[in-house]
Amino acid sequence: MTSAGRVHVVVMGVAGSGKTTVGRAVAGRLGRRFVDADDHHPAANVAKMAAGEPLTDGDRAPWLAALGDLLRACRDRGEPVVLACSALRAAYRSTLLDGAGPHLLVHLDAPPDLIAARLAGRVDHFLPPSLAPSQFAALEAPAAGDALVLDAALPVDVLVARIATALHAAEAP
């Protein structure tokens, strides 16, 4: 598909699916830079979510465009990265990945009850559990052929191993 080591990994899913945890672990295993999309939200987006208001497409557009620019810049430098980003809708993924180069999209799929339990136990994040329903309402799950779809309830080490195996296959000459 591409030369070895040139495929970005994008870990997507609703809030609480484990994107950051899994993304960091994958980046550590691969020796790649990890980028958490949450760190790139403008202050207004963070404040809105912290107040319990879901983001609109308009709120997300500049954020997704900036993340797409980041992926393209990394591609131009020959620096594949691991990005954790909700990327809930197909249009968001298109904005994010257009021109970014080869990528492996990983969807951490989780049922609402698992997400509710995880968000209820989270104390270090700006997104409150009350926004979980809006995450599921916005989610347009990618087709299995467009993404590696994994059960978010699996142990992190199992998820990392499956992602590494899929990436190895994607990067094979």
N, C-alpha and C positions, 0 to 999 in steps of 0.2 A: 504494500500500500504506500509506504513512504520510507525514507531512510530512518534507521534506528534512532530512537531517542528524540523524535521530532513531533510527537503527538501530544497535544494538550489533553489533560483529563479534566472534565467538568462534572462535578458531583452536584446533582440537583435534587430538589424535593421540597416538601412543605417544611415550615419551621418545626424544629424538633425531630426531624427525620435522621439527624446525625451527620449532616453535610460537613460541618466543621471538624468534628471528631474524626470521621473517616478520611476526609480530605487531608488533614494534617498527618494522619498515619500513613496514607498512601505517599504523600510527599516525602516523609521521612524514609520510607522503604526505598523509594526511587532516587533519593538524593536530589529532589527538585524543590524549587521555590513553591511555597503555599501562599495562595491569595484567598482571603475571605472577603466575599463581596459585601458583607455587612460592614466592613471597615471602610467602605467607599461610599456609603450612603451620605448624602448631604444632611446637615444638622436638622433641616426642616423635616426630612423624611423620618429621621430617628424620633424627633419630638412628636410627630403625628402618630407613629406606631406606639410610642410609649404612652400616649394619651388614649390608646385603644381604638384609633381610627385606621382602617385599612388604607393602604396606598392605592391610588388610581393609576391608570396607564400613564397619565401625564406626569405623575410623580416619579414613576419608574423610568420613563424614557431617557432622561439625561444620564441617570445612573447606569442603565444598561449600555448606552452609547459609550460612556467612559470605560466601562469594563470591556467592551468590544475593542476599543482603542488600545487598551492595555494588552489584550490577547494578541492583537495584530503587531504591536511593538515587540512583544516577546517573540512572536514568530519571526519578525525581521532580524532579531538578534540571535536567532537559533536557540532560544531558551524556552523549552516547553515547560509549562507550569501546571500545577494542580489548582483549580479554581473551585471553591464552594460557593454556589449561587442558587437561589431558589429557582430561577428560570422557569416559572410556573406555566407560562403559555407558550404555544408554538411561535407566536410573533416575537416574544421576548427572546427565545432561543435563536431565532433568525437574526435579530439585531445583535445579539451577543456574539454569535459564531460566524456571521457573514464575513468572509475574507480572513478569518482567524487561522486558517490552515487546518491541517489534519487534527482531528480531535476524537476523543472517546467520551461520549455522553453517558453518564451513569445516573440512573434514576433510583434513589432510595425510596422505595415504595413502603408506605406505612398506613395502617388503618387509623381512623380517628381516635379510637380508644387508647392506642399506644401513644399517639401524639399528645392527647390530653394529659395522660399520666406523666409524660416527659416534660411538657411545658409547665405543669403544676409544680414539679420539683426543681425547676430552673430558677435560680435567683440572680444570675449574673448577665441577664440579657434584657434588652429594651422591649422586646416583643412580648406582650402579655398573653396568657392563655386564652383570653377572650377573643383573640384574633384567629385562632385555629380554624373556625368555620369559614372565615373569609379566604384562608389559604386553600382549603379544599374546594371552595367555590370557584376560585381562579385557576385551579390546576387543570391543565390539559395534558394528561400523561402522554409521553411519547410512545409511539408504537415500538414493540419489542425489536423490530428490525432497525430502528433509529437510535436505540439506546440499549445499554446493558441494564436491565431492570433487575434490581436486587431487593430482597426482603430486608427492610431496615431493622427488623427485630433480630437478625443474625448477629453473632458476636463480631466485634470490630475486626479481629484478626482474620476471620473467615471472609468478611467483606473485602478487606485489603488483599487477601490472597486471590480472590476471584477477579478483582479489578486488575491486579498485576498480571494475571494470566491472560485476561482479555487484551490488555495493553501490549503484552509481548506478542500476541497473535496479530494485533493491528500494526505493529512496527516491524513485523517480519518482512524480509525482502520478497 
